[in-house]
Amino acid sequence: MSPPPLQETILAKQAKKLAAELSELSFQQALALKDAAFTGMTKAQAREFDRRRDRISELCTLLGKVK
């Protein structure tokens, strides 16, 4: 069996990196929601939450295109 083409290898590495970023952002979102339940969110924290939410959406779209 021959190794996968270089392009597929690069795509696999990119997908793994994107998935790791998605996992980290999701973890941060969960922590932010947990903390917000007890202390609320400042405007800066809400902006960061929204920024992460937008990036999570981008990552899901990108990863949805990986074969």
Wavefront OBJ file of the C-alpha trace (Angstrom):
o trace
v 0.000 0.000 0.000
v 1.427 3.383 -0.973
v 1.425 6.353 1.386
v -1.346 8.931 0.993
v -0.643 11.796 -1.410
v 1.099 14.769 0.146
v -1.990 16.966 -0.234
v -4.111 14.509 1.781
v -1.425 14.377 4.477
v -1.358 18.166 4.720
v -5.156 18.306 4.849
v -5.200 15.696 7.603
v -2.653 17.676 9.627
v -4.597 20.892 9.094
v -7.851 19.211 10.101
v -6.233 17.862 13.263
v -4.938 21.321 14.142
v -8.342 22.903 13.516
v -10.060 20.206 15.588
v -7.661 20.869 18.471
v -8.440 24.593 18.284
v -12.158 23.807 18.234
v -11.807 21.624 21.304
v -9.893 24.296 23.214
v -12.360 27.034 22.303
v -15.289 24.826 23.307
v -13.645 24.169 26.655
v -13.130 27.915 27.183
v -16.776 28.571 26.291
v -17.945 26.006 28.811
v -15.828 27.596 31.534
v -17.094 31.067 30.643
v -20.713 29.910 30.854
v -20.096 28.188 34.158
v -18.457 31.286 35.625
v -21.140 33.574 34.186
v -23.843 31.584 35.946
v -22.374 32.666 39.284
v -20.749 36.027 38.621
v -22.158 37.298 35.326
v -20.044 38.507 32.409
v -18.350 41.821 31.954
v -18.615 43.513 28.565
v -15.051 42.423 27.786
v -15.838 38.819 28.731
v -18.985 38.916 26.582
v -16.949 40.207 23.618
v -14.445 37.375 24.063
v -17.297 34.888 24.335
v -18.769 36.191 21.082
v -15.355 36.130 19.391
v -14.881 32.487 20.393
v -18.426 31.648 19.255
v -17.724 33.136 15.836
v -14.442 31.244 15.531
v -16.134 27.995 16.589
v -18.657 28.523 13.823
v -15.852 29.092 11.290
v -14.020 25.976 12.444
v -17.163 23.841 12.197
v -17.706 25.065 8.642
v -14.087 24.343 7.686
v -14.053 20.910 9.290
v -17.368 20.080 7.646
v -15.619 20.391 4.296
v -12.822 17.909 5.148
v -13.201 14.542 3.482
l 1 2 3 4 5 6 7 8 9 10 11 12 13 14 15 16 17 18 19 20 21 22 23 24 25 26 27 28 29 30 31 32 33 34 35 36 37 38 39 40 41 42 43 44 45 46 47 48 49 50 51 52 53 54 55 56 57 58 59 60 61 62 63 64 65 66 67
